């Protein structure tokens, strides 16, 4: 079993504490800042062994150095970006595995948002920690990659089982959903999902995690074959990279 504690930090980030029940080994995914992590560890009575970094942005590695100093933990991160991951001790890439005690994650290289971005998939726990590559109803901006790279990254995550829980790094779902509705206003599954999202946010509740099955049905960035999306973009019959690129470009300027 993998026990997952979700911490809301900064303005809209999520940090995840993971504890392998068999061994008591504890990791933290993308610690934006140290104080909430240390407070949660004290509350739970856990000792930190690993930091799992998906990419180098400050709101994902900002707590690394203070947590290393406070706990003596080690850091696992993307081999493609070791120079920008503070305190990295283990560099991993596509197809390799990371063992958090007896809980094992498969590592995916998922560039696009940054050139060195990885995701961790704990198959037995049905848990995907995907940083800023895939969001609930969205995907990351292309700061250092191309649409083709990002589509390839998303395609490989999309191929995981539908019951996989998507533990993304930000609470962007409501704004992402408004864009999704502008792209596919006739999507009944999306309409129903947004009613739930709006209700949860009105009650100050998180909308993360979602499941991959929900994303398949409602996330425009995973749906380039949708006739309605293609029609909205005037790209009927075009390939997935072209449709994805146009969707991402439209989102970059969306005000809704």
N, C-alpha and C positions, 0 to 999 in steps of 0.2 A: 504493500500500500504506500501511496505517496500522499502525505498530508499537505495541502496547499492553503496558505494564508495570503489573502489579497490585501495589500496596503495601498490606500489612496494617498498620494504625495504631490507636492507642488500644486499646480493649478488643475492638471488633468492627467497626471501620470499614474500608472499602476506598477507597483513593485510586488514581487511574489516571493514569499518564503516557502521553501520546500523541505519536508522532512521525510526521509525514508524510515518507515515504521520498523523495519527489520533490524536496522543498525543504529538508528538515531542520527545518522548523518544529515546535516542541514546545509542547504544552499539558498542563495538569494539571487533572483533574476533581475538584472538591470537596476541596481540600487541608485536611484537618482540623488539621494542625500542620505547621510548615515543615521541621523537622529531617530527617524521613525523605525528604522530597521533595528537599531539597538534597543529601543523601547519595546518593540514587539518581541524580540528575543528574550528580554527580561521578563515580560508578562507571561510568556509561554514556557519559560525555563529551558530554552534551547541554547545550544552552543553552535556558532557558525563555523562551517568548515570550508565552504566554497562560495565564490561569486561566479555567476554565470552571466557573461556579457554577450549580447547579441551584436552590438556595434558600438562605435566610439563616441557618439554624441554625448555632450555633457549631462543631459538629463537621463542618461543611462549608465554612466560611469562616474558620476559626481561623488558618489559615496565610497568608491573603491579604496582610496588611500586611507581614509579614516577608519574604515572597517578592518582593513588589514592591520593597522596599528592597534586597534582595540581588541581584535580577536585572533590574529595570526592566521587568518584564513588564506586560501589560495584562490587564484583567479583563472578561469577558463574562458577563452574568447576566440575570435576568428583568426585563423592562420593568415588570411589575406590582409589583415590589418593590425598585426601585432604592435607596430610602432605607436599606434594611437590608443591602445588599451592599457590604462595605468595598472602596473603591478602584475601583468599577465605572467602566469607560470606554466600554463598548458594551452597550446595552440592547436585547434582542431579545424577540420574542413569536411567537405562533402563525403558522406558515407561512413564517416568514423563514428565511434560510440563514446559516450561519456557515462561513467558509472557514478551515481550518487548513492553510495552504499550498494544495496541490491536493486535499486531502481536504475534502469539503463535507458539513456536517451540516444536516439539516432540524430546525427547532426546533418543539417542541410546547408549548403552554401546558397544564399538567396540575395545576390547583389541586385542593386537597382536604386534603393533609397541611399545606400552608400556602397562603395566598391567592395568593402569587406563586411558583409552582414551574414550572420548565421541564425538558424532556428534550431530549437531543441524539441524533439518529439519523443515523449515518454509513452510508448504504445500501450503498455499494460494499464497505465493510469488514464489513457485516452486524453492526453494533455499535450497541447502544442504551445510552446512559448516562442512567438514569432516576432517580437520586438516591433519595429515599425514597417515591416514588409506587408503584412495583412492586418487590416483592422476590421472590426465589426462594421459591415456595410461600406468598407472603404479599403484603401491601400495607401502606402506611404508616397510622399512626393519623390520625384526622381532628382535627387541632388547630385549624385555622382554616377548614375547609370543611364542606360538607354531604355526606351520602351520594350525593345526585344528582350533585353536582360530581365527586366521586371516581369514581363509576361511569362518568361521561362521559369522564373522563381515562383511566381504565383501558381503556375500550372503544376509544378511538383508538389506544392502544398495542397492544392486542390485535389490531387489524386489520393490523399490520405482518406481513411474511412470517415463516413459521414458523421459518426458519433463522436469524432474527435472534438474536444473542447478547445476553443481558440482563445488563449490567454494573451491578448495583445497588450500593448504598453500604454494605451491612451483611451480616455473616455471621450471619443469623438462620435459616438454612434448617432446621436440625434442630428447633428449637423450633416454627417454623412448620409443619413436617411433622407433628409430634405433634398439633397442632390440626387439620390437614387430615384426618388419619386418624380423629379423633373425629367429623368432619363427614361423611366418606365412607369408612367402614370397609371397604366392599366394592369400592373402586376398585383394581383389580389393578395398573394403571399406577402409582398412588401407592404401593402396597405395594412394588413393585419399586424405585421411585425412592428410597424411604426406606431400603431395605437398602443401596443405594449411598451415600446421604448418611451413614448411620451408619458405614459402613466408611471413608469419606473423613475424617470428623471424628475417628474413632479413630486414624487415621494422621496427624492434624494437617494435613490437606490442605484447601484451599478447596473449597466447593461452588458457587462463583460463578466464571465465568458459567454460567447455564443457557441454554436456548433457549426462544423463545416457544412452539414446538411442545410442549415439555415442560410449560410453564406451562398451555397450553390443556388438557392432559390431566390435570393434577394439582393446580393451584392453585385452591382453593375460591373465591377472590375473582374469578376469571375464569370461574366455572362456575355462575352463578345459575340456569341452565336444567337443571342436574343433578337428576333425580328423587330420587336418594338424598339430596342436600343439602337439597332442599325438604322431604323427608319428615323429616329430622333436625330441621329448624327448624319443623315443622308449618305449612309455608307452600306446600303443593302448589298449583300453578297460579298462583301469584302472579308479579308482574312482576319484572324484573331489579333495579330499584332497591330494591324492598322486600326481596328475598332478599339482595342485597348488604348493605343496611343491617343486617339481622338477623345476618348472618354477621360483619360487623365488630363489632357490639355483643357478640356471643358471644365473639369473640376477645379483646376488651378485658377480659373477666373470666375468661378461661380459665386454669386452673391444671392443667397436665398435663405 
